Every structure is written in C-alpha cells, then in structure tokens.
Amino acid sequence: MTASRSCGVLLHPTSLPGPQGCGDLGAGAHQFIDWLASAGQRLWQVLPLGPTGAGNSPYMSPSAFAGHPLLVDLDDLHQRGWLTAGEIEIGAPSTMERVDYAEVIPWRTQRLALAADRFASSADPAAWAQYRRFCDEQAGWLEDYALYMVLAAAQPGRSWSAWPDGLAAREPLALARARSRLAAQLDACRFVQWCFYRQWQALREYAHSKGIRMFGDTPIFVAYDSADVWAHPGLFELDDSGQPVAVAGVPPDYFSATGQRWGNPLYRWEAHAVTGFDWWRRRVLHALDSFDLLRIDHFRGFAAFWRIPAHEETAIHGEWVPGPGEALFHSLTSSLGPLPIVAEDLGTITSDVEHLRRSFAFPGMRVLQFAWGGDIGNPYLPHNHAPDSVVYTGTHDNDTTIGWWRGLDDATRHHVCEYLGTEGHEIHWDLIRAACASVADTVILPLQDVLGLDGRHRMNTPGQADGCWAWRVDPSSLSDGPAERLAALCHLHRRDGMPPAD
C-alpha cells in the first residue's frame, strides 16, 4: 500500500477553518495542506465526502457516489462570476467553533442555487464543455442522484417508497415526466456536483504537489433514503412494499451495551453476484478516481455481517450472516487490479475476517486507545503491531486522547505509564510517539491529538444522535509549534520520506 513508512492526519473538511460556517474545499483546505507539509506529513485522511442525511453523519448518505454540496467553495464560484462578493459575505453563518448545520445548510444551498442559475445563463464555452463532459462521464450515477434529490426535496419527510404517481416504483413514464417537469432543478443539482468534483480534483493535485496523498473513507452500507436504494432496490433486502426486511448494525461492544442499530438496509449479495458485483465495481472505481488510498469501513461485514430484523429497536437480537467474502474482492481485483484499500477491522474480529484481509494484502488497523488494561497479547499494544497495519491514537469514533485519558481508571492509567515510561503529563504526545515508533507502515493521527485538545473537541460519539460531526478547528491552533514537533518525530522514526542524516 505504501512505498515506505509514512504518517498522516485525520481531519474532515467540514472541520476546517473558514468564514462561512463550515469548512470546505477552498482556501482553508489548501492552507491545511501547507500545514501538513510543514509537519512532515504524507497523508491526509478524511471521512466520507458524500452528502449527509439524518444526524449529519457522513456514514448515512443519500448517495454512495455524490459529493457534499456543503463542501463546495463559494469563493471559487465568486471568482468565476457566478456569485457576488456580497452574496458570500452578507448573512454568512458566524459559527466558528462548531458547524451549525441548521443555519449553514439553507444559507449555502441558496447561494449554490444562485450560482447554478447564473451558470445556466452564462456563455463560457470552456466551462460548458467541462460541465457537459462531467455529466456524460458520470451519468451512470449522476442522473439517478439528481432526480432522487430533486424529488426528495419536493416531499420533505417522505421516504422514496411513499412517493406517488409511479415514482417509487420507477415507472418509465413517471420518470420521464418528472425529468421534463424538473429540468431546471436537475441541471442545478448536476452543476453543484460538477463544482464539487472540479474543486476536489484541484485540491488533490495541490496535495500531490506537496508530497501528500489523499486517504478516503468508504462506508460499507448506504442509507435507505438514498438514490442507490431507490434506483437499485433489487440489490437490497427489501420487501414487496420497498421496506427493509432487516437492517445493519453491530452487537453489544466497547461503545454500547445494546449494540448499535445503524438502520442501513442490507445487501442482497446473491443479486450482486449475478451481476458480477458491478455496482460495487463502479463504486470502488469512482472512489479511486478521488483518492490515493481508501479505508473501507466495517470491513468485517464482508466476511459476516450482523443482521437485525427491521422490527427490532436495538441490535441485541441480531445474528451473524455470511457476507460475500473472497468472491467480491476477486471480482474487484480482476477488473481493477490490486486495490489500495485499508480494512477497518475493529470490533469483533474472527479468523474468517483475518483470512479475508490477508488474502488480498489489505492492511488492518491498530488503535492505541484500545491497547491498555488487559493482557500482553492485546493486538493493539505496540509490541504486537505488524508492518501491514495502520496505527491510530484514536479514530473519529473515539474521544480525543486527552479526553480518553481523563476518563481512565487508575489501573489502566498505571499500565499506560509503565508501558510508555511516562507520567502522562503530555499523554497525547506519548501516544503519538508510540505510534510513530511502531513497526506499522502507516500512522494516522486525529488532528485533535496533535493539538492536545480535550473531549470537548470530539468528532463523534457512537450511538449519540445529536451534537456530533460538528467540531471545527481554531485556525490559530494550526501554528508552527505542533507542526515542528510532529515533523521532528516523523523524521526521527523515518516517516517523513526524507533520507536519514549522515
């Protein structure tokens, strides 16, 4: 997966600084890449970049292919003449510490609609040629996505299965009439996706110019209220009325005594196999067009997944059901070649999951916060790491390292201090140093840990419906001090790509 030892930082673009209530793909993202380069980093890991649904979770998206309109850089649209300076300044959300989605989404949506209208009436041959080429190349997902989003916006609060006039069943005449009636809105939706794609590719090229690769994240499941399920109901476990028969989740674990009932519809894997896993091939190919590496969330679900009857309110009464296993990845690698995939192999990991991961040489994950208080065989302890792994201090689902440390019992704290030879005064740097010293090829550090932030800056709490995914970084904290300290550690442990000193 990597040519040499490397280190990177985990930060979702919504958490970037910026004047318009939410981080985006503009100046703040480019400046963050500069900061990463100064810190000796070689990877920037993000969470899924798709539109978000309930709870603003990037893991519950209405599309497995689309980009989030919230991330489109409005300054770029101003520079192209599609927005005025006043429109991107007057009334802009003032929130800086957290994303107020209820305020930011309608404000940015209105600006994107204005830009789409002006683009539609503009006479820029080069831009129009690029736009039409994008629409033609992405038509396989873009047309269904655009129609789904426009129809959903016209019927807020209604799932697609309750749509009238043949739209739920995708009757050809009903779809044709809708496309004709809603042509302008569909063009606006396509325009926003083109803007996202163009800006992301420019950002990625800039990262490459600084020696930094982009590390993406693909959820294993999609949301029920999504263009994917509406357009391809036969690929999911649905009943005759279009409702899920069973849903996804995980059994009781570290995060929850009742497990996690995610609610995503499950795949009808036999139907995918009949098509040669074509939907998955297109999904992975699309992701690899945007990222250099790709983390697949909940990898163990490909070996076996936790199937929860749809009527159950918690995940307790689910059961393990075999997934597609090697058949899926043989199909993908035969058509796409070796895949630069990292397997999120956290949670209940059994021998079949390990066999599947190793069969395709996918690195697994090691999280240092999970290492302590048990026996010496704990796979997350640094002496048990393997080169083909990615070590994290914590993930987006964990508390920050300082928040985690403050919540530990005395025995676990003692274990950490004894093992790392520390008194814990800078526990975040102790764990960062242990991660960098690991034999694991790759290290990923949440930005909150590099900056030494406490639990108030946590990104997500699994099982908590509200208040997550909203953290934003204070731009003043992206200073030279943490960057220089991290750069020195990465150089010391040969993770910055620089040759050793003579």
N, C-alpha and C positions, 0 to 999 in steps of 0.2 A: 504494500500500500504506500509506503514511504521509502524514499531512497536512502534516508539517514534519520538519525534521531531528530525530533522536532518538538516544538511547543507552540501552543496557541491559546487563544482566549475565547470564552463563550460569552456572547452578548447578542441579544436580539435587537434588530434595527429599531424597533419601537422604543427601546430604552436609550437611544442616542440623544444627545442634547439637540436643541433646535428651538426656534421661536414660535412654532405653530402647533404646540400642544402635544406633539408626538414625533419621535424620531422617524426619519425617512431615508431615502437613498441619495440625498443631496450632500451639501457641504459638510454636515456633521459626520456622515459616513466616510467621506474622503479624508477628513481630518483624523478620524479614528484609525484609519489605515496608516496614516503617517505616524500616529502614536504607537501602533503595533510594531511598525518597523523600527522605531526608536527603542522599543523594548525587546528587540531581538526575537520577535515572534514570526512564525512562518505559517500560521493557520488562523483563520477567523471562523469560529463555529457559530451558526445561527440556529434558531428554532425554525419550524416550518414557516414558509413565507406566504402561504395562501391566505385568502380571506378568512375571517373568523366568524364563528356562529355564537351560540349561546355561551355566556360567560367570558366571551372574548378569548377563548382558548385557541391557540394555533393548531391544536390537535383535534379540533372539531370544526372542520372547514366545509363550506358548500362546494368545494372543488378540489380534486387531487392535482389539478394542473394550473389553475389560475394564480396570479399574484395578488397580494392585498392592495386594494386601491389606497388604503391609508398610508402606504409607504411611498406613494408617488411624490416626487419632489416638485412642489409647486413653483419654486424659484426657477426651475428649468422651463416650466410652462410659461412663466412670465418672460423669460429671455427669448422665447420663441414667438412672443407676441400674442399668446392665447389667453393671458391673464394680465391685468394691470397691476402696478405696484400697490395701489390702494386695496385691491381685492385680496392680496395675500398678506396685508398688514392690518387693515381695519377689521376689528372684531375677532382677530385671531385668538384662539384659546390661550389663556395666560398660564395654565398649569405647567410647571417645570419639574416638580419632584415626582409626580405620577401622571399617568395618562388618564384623563377623564374622558372615557370613551363616549359617554352620553353627550358630551359637548363637542368633542373632536370630530366624531364621525359625521354628524349632519353638516358641520361647518366645512369640512374638507369635501364632502360629497357635493355640496352646492358649487364649490369652486371647480371641481372636476367637470361638472355639468356645463358650466360656463365655458371652460376651455374646449370641451367637446363641440359645443355649438360653434365656436369661433373657428375651430379647425375645419368643421364641416363646410364652412362658407369661405375658407381661405383658398388661395391659389398658389400653393407651394409645390411645384411638381416633384421635387426630390422627396419631400416629406410624404406626399401622397403615394409615391412609388414604394417607399419603405413600408408605409402602412398597409398597402394592398398586398405586398409580398408577405408581410407578417400574417395577415388574415388568411391568405392562401395556404401558407405553410402550417399554420396552427388550426386549420378548420376542423380537424378531427375531434378536437375537444372544445374549441372556441365557440362554435355555433350552438352547441347544446348548452354550454355555460351561459352565454349571453342571453339566450331565450329563457333559461331557467331563472336567472337573476331578475330579469325584467318582469316575468310573470310573478315571481315571489314578492317583488316589491309592490305589485299591484294588489296583493292579497296578504297583507301582513298578518302573521299569527296562524296562517293556514299551511299545513303540510301539503306537499305536492299531491299526495294521494286523495286529498279533498278538493282538488281543483275541478272546476266544472267544464262542460262543453267539450268533452273528449280529450282535454289537455292532460289529465292524469294518465290516461291510457295511451297517450301519444298517437292519437288517430291522425293520419297524414293530412286530412283536410283541415282538421282543427289546428294543427301546427302551421300549415301554410297560411291560414287566415291570420293567425297570431303574428307570424313574421311580417305579413303585409301591413297589418294594423299598427305594429310596434316598430317599424323600420328605423325610425329616428333614434329611439331608445336603444335598440340593438347596436346601431353604429356607435353611440356614445359609450356603451359597455366595451365594445371592441377597441375603441380608441384608448380607453383607460388601460386596458391590458397591453396594448402596444407601448404606451408610455412606460409602464412598469418594466416590460421586457427590455426595452431600449436602455432605460436607466440602469437596470441591474447588470446588463452586459457591459456597460461602460464602467460601472463600479468594479466589476470583476476584472476587467482589463487593467484598471488602475491598480488593483491589489496585486496582480501579476507583475506589474512594473516595479513593485516594491518587494518582490520576492515572497508574496503571501498568497496562499491558496485558500479558496472558499470551501468551507465544510458545511454541507447542508444536512437536513433532517427530514426524513420521510415517515409519517405515521403509517403503521401497518393498516389501520382501518380508516374509513371515511365516515362522514356524518350521514345519518338517514336523510335529513333535509339537505340534499346535495344534488348537483347536476349529474353526478356519476350514478347515483342510485336511481334517479328519475329516468335517465337515458338508458340504463342497462339493468333493469330490475331482475332479469333472469340470472344475473351473476351474483345475486344476494339471496339470503334466506328470508323470503317474504311469503306471506300467504296470498290467497286469491284477491284480497282487497288491497294488497300492497303494503300491509303492515308487517313489521318484523316478527318472525316466529321466535327467534332467540337473539340475544344481544351479547356484546363483548364486555369483558372486564377481567379482573384477576381475583383469586381467592384471598382470604384474610392474610395480611402480610405485615411487614415493618411499618407501613403507613396507615393501615386501617384494620381494626378488629373484625369488621364485617366485609372486608374486601373492598374492591372498587367496581361499581357497576357503571361502566362508561356509557353504555347505551347505543354504541355503534352497531349497525346491522352486520351480521357475519357473512362471509363469502360462501357462495355455493361452489366449493372448489372443484367439484366434478364438472360443472359447467365451464369453468375457466380452463380446465384440462382439455376439454373438447376443442376449444379454440386455439390450443397451443399456448395458453396463457397470454393471449395477445394484448388484453387490457393492461396487464402487468408489464409486458414488454414496452408498451407505449409510455406507461407511467415512469418507468425507470429511465428510459431513453430521454424523456423530457427533463427529468431531474438532472441527468448527467450533462445536459446541454447548459445547465445553470451552475453546476457545482463541480469541484475537482474531486471531492470525497463526499460520501453520502452515508450518514448514520441511518439505519432502519430501526425505528422504534419498536419495542416489544418483539424482537426477533424470535423469541421462544414460541410465539404464536404460529410460526411456520412449521414447527415440529408438532406442537399440540397447543390448542387454544382453550380458554375457559369459556364454556358455552352456558349462558344463563338464560333460562326460559324468560320470555319477554314479560310475563306477568309478575315475576319476582321483583320485589322492591330493593333487595340488596343482592350482593354477589355470593352470599353464603351457599346457596343451594344450586350452584353450577356443577359442571363436570368437565373433565379434560377430554377433548376430542382430537383425534389426529388431524394435523394440517397437511399441506401438500408436500412437505418435505423436500427431498432432493429433486423431485420431478420439476418443480418450479424453477430452481436455480440452474438445473441442467438446461432447461429451455432458454432461460435468460442468457446464460453464458454462451450457448451455442449460436445465438443470434447477435449478441452484443460483445462477446469476448470477455476476458477477465474483468470483474467488477470491482471498483474501488469502494467497497462497502465496509462499514464498521457495524458489527452486530451489537445492538443493545441487549446484552444477555444478563440483565439484572433480574432479581426476583427468584422464583422457584425454577432453578436450572437443573435439569436432569441429563442423563447420559445421552439421550437422543438429541437434545439441543446442542450439546458439545460436539457430538459427531457431525451434525449438520453444519455447524460453524466451521469446524476444522476441515471438512471435506472440500470446502470452497475457499479455504485460507482467508476467511474473514476475521480480522482482529476483534476481540471482545473488549469489554470494559471492566475497569477496576476502580472502585470509588473508595477513597481513603476514609471517609466518614463511616463506612461500614466495617472497618477493619478491627475495631477495638473491643475489648471486654470479653473475648471468647478464647478459643484455643489457638495454639501456634499454627494450626493448619488452615486458618481462615484465609481464603484465596485473595482477600483484599489487602492483607498485610504485605508490605513491600518485599519481604524476602520470598514471597510466593508469587510475585509477578512474573509474567512471561514476556518475551520480546514482542510477540504478536498480540499486543493489547494496547489500549488507550487508557491511561490513568487520569482520573479526575480527583480533585479535592472534594468536590460535590457537584451535583448536577442542578439543572433548573428546578427539579422537584425537591431538592434538599434545602435546609436552612443554610444561610451563609456559615462559613466555618466558625466565625466568632459567635454567632447565634447558637450554633450546634454545641460549641464548647461550653457556653454558659449553662446549657441545659443538661450536661452530663452528670452522672452520679460520681461519687468520689473514687470508686474502684476503677471505673473506666478512665477517669482522668489520670489516675496513677499509672495505669497501663500505658496510656499515650506518653506520659512524661518519661517513664522508664525506657520505653522503646526508642523514643526520639532523642533522649538525652536533653530534655528541656524542662523549664519550669512553667512554660505555657504563657509567658508574657506577650509573645507575638505568635500565637498559635497558628494564625493564618500563614505566616512565613515559614513556620516549622513544617506544616503540611505541604506547602509549595516546594520547599527544599527536598522533602522526602519524595515528592512526585518527580521532580527533576532528576534526582539521583537514581530513580528506578531503572531497571533494565528494559522497561516498556519502551517501545519505539516512539510512542507519541504521548504527550501530556497536553491536557486541556484544562484551563483554569477559569472558573467563573470570574468575571471582572470584579464582582463584589469582594472576592477573596484577595485579589491583587491589591485592591484599595483598602482592605481592612475594615469592611462595613459590617454592621451588626444585623440582627434578624429583622429589623425594620425595613431592610432593603431586599428581602427575599423576593424571588420572582413568582414562585408558585407553591401552594400547599395542597397536595393531592387530597381530593375529597371535599375541598372547600369551594363552594360555588361562586362566591363573590370576593372581590378585592384582590384577585390575582392578575398576573400578566401586566401590571401597570407601572412597575418601577422604572424610573429614569435616572440616569447618572448625572451628577452635578458636573458641569464642564470644568469647573476649577479643580476637580479632583484628578483629572487626566493631566497630571503635571509631570515634570521631569523626574521627580524623586522615585515614585513607584516604577516608572519605566526603566530608569537606570539600574535599580536594584534587581528587577526581573531580568534585564539584559545580562547583568553580571552572572546571575545564577545559571541562565541558559548557556552562556559561554563556558562557564566552569564545567557544566555537565554535557557539553558538546551538543546542544540543542538549537543553536542559532545558525547553523550552516556555515559558520566561519571556521577556518583551519585553526588548529591549536597553535599557541605561541611557541616560538623556538626555544 
